[in-house]
Structures are given as C-alpha cells and as structure tokens.
Amino acid sequence: MKTHRISFWLLSFVFISVLNACKKDSEVEEDITPPDSFRGLVVPSHFPAPHYLSSNNPITEKGFELGRKLFYDPYLSIDNTISCGTCHAQVHAFADHSVRFSTGVSGLPSKRNSPSMFNLAWNTSFMWDGGVNHIEVMPIAPLVHADEMGETIEHVVEKLNAHPTYPQLFKGAFGEDVITDQQMLWAFAQFMSMMISDDSKYDHVVLGKETFTAIEQQGYELFLQNCNSCHTAPLFTDYSFRNNGLTSDFASDNGREHITLDAADRGKFKVPSLRNIQISYPYMHDGRLDNLSDVIDHYSQGIVASPTLDPSLSNMNFTPEEKQALIAFLYTLNDYSFLGNHAISEP
C-alpha cells in the first residue's frame, strides 16, 4: 500500500510538471525566431536608429546571401582578379591586409588607405571625402575606378546576366528574370547593412556584462575628456569631416574640398570609427601612422596648424601612463565575434 501511494504521488508530480511545461510552451509567442535562423537587421539595444532603412529594399536572406557572394566575387572586376573582399578583409575588420595602400587591377597603388567596413547602415556618407552619400551606390566607386576593379556598370550587369548561376540567384532574391544594376546594388546594400560590430568588451561593459580593469577605466575617462566629441560612442564616430592636423600641405590630397569645392574643407577627412581599431592598422586617410602609439603621439604633440585645422584640436600632451591607458581602452573596442562571424565570411 505504501508503495502504491508513492507511485501515485510520483505519477501526479510528473503529470503536473508536463502540464506546466505545456502551459509555458503555449504562452511563448509564436513568432520567436530560432537562434540559427535569418533575422535580418537587428539594431543593437545601445545603438541609435540606423541612417539607412529602405522600404524599397527590405533585407531578406536570399538578398543578403546574394550580396555576400557579390562582395567576394572577383568576377565583377575587369580581369576577374579583384573582389571587394580583396581590399576589405574580415580578419582586419574589412580593412586591407595591414598595408598603407591597396593594389587593384592596374597594379598601381591607391591614393588613400582602404577604410574598415562595419556598421555601414549608420553611415551618412562613404569614402574618406564623403564623395558617396548613399549605401546603395557606394559599390559603384570601386567597381568603375580604373585602379581598383576597372569595370563599367553596364558590362558588370551584362556579365551577371550571362553567368551560369547568377540569374537564378537574382530571381530568387528579387523575382525578376533579367538582372539590373538596381538589383545588384540592392543586394550589395543588404549584405553591407548586416556587417554589424557590437560585441566588443566595451559593449559588454555598457550592457552590464563585464567591467573595465583599472587601466581600461582610466583610459575610458581620458577618452571621454579628449576624444569623444569626434569619435562619439557607441559608434565611435560622429561622421563629420575634420582636419586633424597631419600636415599643412594639401597639394597631394585636399580631402573634402575635392567634393565640395569649398576652401574651408581643405584637408578635411571623414572621422573614422574607432571600433576594431587595433586590427585595422595602418591609420589615417593615407595610412601614414603604423600603430596606436604613433596615433596618440600625433594627438599628444604632433598636431600641425593650418587654416582649416579643427578648432577643437590642440596638442594634448599625454603622459606615458596616459598613453598606455588610452591604448588599453582602445583595445576594448575589438570585436572578435565580428572578425570571426561566418555569416559574413567568404562563402
């Protein structure tokens, strides 16, 4: 009899547990996305709203995967040797392979350092001088530049339509039988919008998951006092154009003035994001500084005066200890999950 009572209560407990589990399952919203499924653009909770959100070009899995394939395909260059990924390598936060200038189909070096690429949906302009103002047309510049990919848009579209697999991929993404330049640029934009870097130690600190070490905290406070007005968190850029005092001679590259034709913009270049900064060397628009120590030395004692020098800048005279603290903080901006994210790696 005692054994039967124990069995009865045991069976009752199991039955109630199953009922509770079913109840919990029924209360879960039906549209919860499994972790391994495609979710589209998810804005990090501590980020502002993206600048680029297009109702004409919603991000789909097929469109994203098509853009990913295009990004890494040398078939888009005139001689089938250079892809976007050639000069924008994931291991370097989509900057080039630690070189000052990139080399394209012409074999000649570029005139500016290849910038890193991430959080592009938040960018208000592209290129060091802001010569491109929309993510959907940004790929045109490297595609048609004689020293980069050396193509024409018309010929690229012609090649894509004649390709054995691209027509089917484009139809799957956009539902059309004939590939157009608009579809190609939409696919690029979908992939580039998904290159999101938001998982550094800094992000973990902001979200309450980690804490800075003492030297990182010191560096963070120095950063807020001296750097945050231009490299504004959490994106670590304000997307402005500034002359940061590298030189007073702009004969070889006049920066933003090339676009605006305004002398007040002479020597101004886009403020880059400092996320993944340790990995994306060398630094500045022309790659003249090899490491972060050189960068901090420049702002500490190397700023050169000129008529368009940013008025907020002057030599900051950091001590050796402050320099080390700043570097320690900048290292917390490395996002290793982004660097190893297989979803944006070469297919």
N, C-alpha and C positions, 0 to 999 in steps of 0.2 A: 504493500500500500504506500509506504514511504517513497519507494522508487517511482511509483506511478505519479505521485504528487510532484516530485522533482522533474519528471519528464514533462508533465503538464505545464509547469511554470516555465520550463526551458522553451517548450514549443510556443507558449504565449509570448515570451520575450522576443523570439525570432520573428513571429508574426507581426508584432507591433513595430519592430525595427524595420521590417520590409515595408510596412505601411508608411512609416515616417520617411523612408528613403524615397518611396514613390511620390509622397506628397511634396518633398523637396524638389524632386525632378520636375513635377508638374508646375511648380512655382517659377522655375527657371524660364526666362524669356526665350522664345523660340528662335530669335534671330541672333543669339550669341554665336560669335564666329570662332570656330576651332582654331587653335594656335598655328596650325600649319596651312591654313587656307589664305587666299589672297584677300587682303583687307583694303587695298587702295591707299590713298594718302591719309595717314593718321597724324594729326597735329599733336606734337608733344604738349603735355599739360602746362609746361612752364614757358612755352614759346608763344609769341604773338601770332595773330592770324596771318597766313601766307599772303604774299602780294599777288601771286599767280594762282587763281582758281577759275578755271574756264568751264562754263556750262556747255560750250561748243565742243569741248574736248575732255569729257569725263574719263578718268583713269580706269581702264579695265585690265584684266590680267593679260588678255591677248595683245592689247595695245602696248602695255608695259614690256612684255616679252619681245615684241617686235622691235621696240625702241632699243632694248638691250642688245638684240642681235645687230641692229644697225650701228650702234655705238662701237662695237668691237670688230666690225667687218671691214677689212682693207679693200674690199670690192668697191667701196664708194670713192676711192681715190683714183686718179687718172691712170696709174700703173698698177693698181691692185696691191700696193705695198704698205700703205699708211691708213690706219684707222684712227678714230677719236681716242681710243684706248691706248694707242701707241704713245701719245704725249701726255695722257692723263691716266696714270697707273693707280689702281686701287691701293696698292701697298704704300704709296706716297700720298694718300688722301686725294687721289686723282690729280696730282701734280705730275710733272715729268720725273724721270729717274735720277733725281739729285743733280741735274745738270743746269747750268745757267741759261742756256738757250736750246730750244728743240730743233730738230732737223726733219724736214718734210721731203716731199718727192723731188724737189730741186737739188737736194743735197746741201743747201745753204742754211746757215743758222738763222733762226728767227731773231727779231729785233727786241723782243720782250720775253721775260720768263713766263712759262706756262703756269697759270694760276691753278690752285687746287679747286676741286669742284664738289660741293655738297651744300645742302640747304638752299638749292637754287630756286625753289618755289618762293623763297622770301626775298630774292634779289630784285631790286628795282631797275637795275641795268647790268650790262655784262661787258667784259673786256676791261683792261686797265684804264682806258679813257672813257668808258661808258658809251662807246660807239654803237652798241646794240642795246635797244631798250625793251626787248621782249624775249621771253624764253623760247617762244615758238619760232623765232627767226635766228636765234643765236647760232645754230649749226651752219647756217649759210656762210658765215665768215670763214671758218676753217675749210669748208668744202671747196670754196672758189678761190681761195688765196693761192697764188702761184707757187709760193714756197711751203705751203702746208699740204693740202690734198690735191690741188691743181685741177679741179674739175669745173664743170658748169652744172647748174641745177637741171637743165634740160637733159643733158647727157646722163646724169645720175638716174633720173626718172626713167629714161629710155632703157638703161641697163637693168634697172629693177624690174621693169615690165617684161624684159626678155629672159630674166633669170628663171631657172627651173623650179624654185620653191617660193620666192618672194611673192608672186601674185596670189598664191593660195594663203600665205600668211597675212597679207594686207586685206584680202577679202574676209578672212576670219575676224580681223580686228575692226574693219570699217564697213564691211558689207558691200563693197564695190568691186566690179570686175576689172577695172583699169586703175592702176596706181597713179596718184597725182602727187605733185610736190607738197600740197597741203597735208595730205595723209602722212607723208614721210616726216614732215616737221611736227605734226601732231604726235606721232609715235616717239620721236626724239624727246619731245616735251614731257610725255608721260613717264619715260624712263628717268629723265633728269630730275623731274619733280620728286621722284621716290628715293633719291640719293640723300637720305636724311641722317645727319650725325647728331645724336642727342644722348649718348650713353657713355660719356666720359666720367671721370671721378668728380669733376665739378658738378655735373648733372646729378650725380648720386648725392652729393652734399646738399644741393638745392632741394632735392626731394626727400631729404632726411634719412637717406640710406647709409651714408658714411659721414665722416668728419675729416676736416683738414688736419694734417700734422701742424706742429707749431710753426715750422718754417714756411709751409704752404699758406697758413693763415696770415703770416707776416707779409708774404708776397701778394696775397689777395688784397690786403689792406693798402699796400703800396700801389697795386694796380688800380684800385678804385680811386685813389688820390691823383694818379698821374696819367692813366691810360684809358679809363673807361669812357671818357667823353667822346672819343673817336671809335674805340673798339668796345662798343656798348654791349654788355651782357643782355640776354643769353646768347645772342647770335655772334657777339664779339666783333661787330662792325655796325656803323651807322649808315653804310652805303654812300657816304659822301665822297667828294673828291678834294684832296688836300695836298699841298706842297709840304712835305715833311723834312725839308732841309738837307737833302742828299747832296745838292750842288746848287750853284748859281748860274750854271751854263746849261742851257736847254737847247743848244743848237742841234744836237743829235736826236732829241725826242722832247717835244714841247708838251706832251701829255694831253690833258683835257682840251687845251687850246686848239688842238688839231680838229676837234669835233665842233666846238662852239664858235671858233674864230674870234674868241674874246681874249684879249691880252691878260685880263685878270685871271684867266685859267691856266696861264703858262706854268708848266712844271707841276701841275696838279694831277694826281693819280688816285684811282679808287682805293679807299680804305679796305684792305682785305680782312677777312675773318681770321681770328687767331686760333680757332679750333684746329686741332691736329697740327699745330704749328711746329712741334718738334720733328715731325715726319716729312714736312713739305719744303725743306730747305732746297736750294739757297733762297735768300729773301730779297725783297723789294722788287719793283717792276722790271728791273734789269738783272736781278739775281746777283747783285754785287757783294752781298754780305753772306758769308758761308755758314754762320752759326748764330745761335741766340745770344751768345756773349758779344758778338760783333754788333748785333742789333741794339742791345742795351747800351753798349759803349757809344753807339751813334747818338742815342737819345740822351745819354748822360753828358757827353762832352763834345759831340761831333756835329751838331746842327749848324748848317751853313745859312747865313742870312741872304735873302733876296727879296725883291719887291712883292712877290706873291706868297712868301712863307706864311704858313698858317699862324695867325696871331696868338693862338693858344700855346704855341711851342717856344720853348727856350731850353737851354741845356739844364738837365735835371740833377746832375752831379750826384749820382747814386754812389753810395759806399760799396766796397767789395761785398760786404754782408748783404746789403740790399739787393745787389745784382743776383746773388745766389738765391735769395728768397723769391725774387721775381721769376727766375727760371724754374724754381721748384713749383710755383703756382702754375706757370705756363704748361708744365708737364701734365698737370691735372686736366688739361683740355684735350689730351689724347683720347680718342675713342677707338679702342681696339676691336670692339664688336663691329664697328663700321668698316674698319680695314679688312676684316675677315668675313664680312657679310656675303654669303654665297649667292643671295638673291640678286646682287648687283655685280657679281663677278662675271668674267668672260664665260659665255655659255659653252 
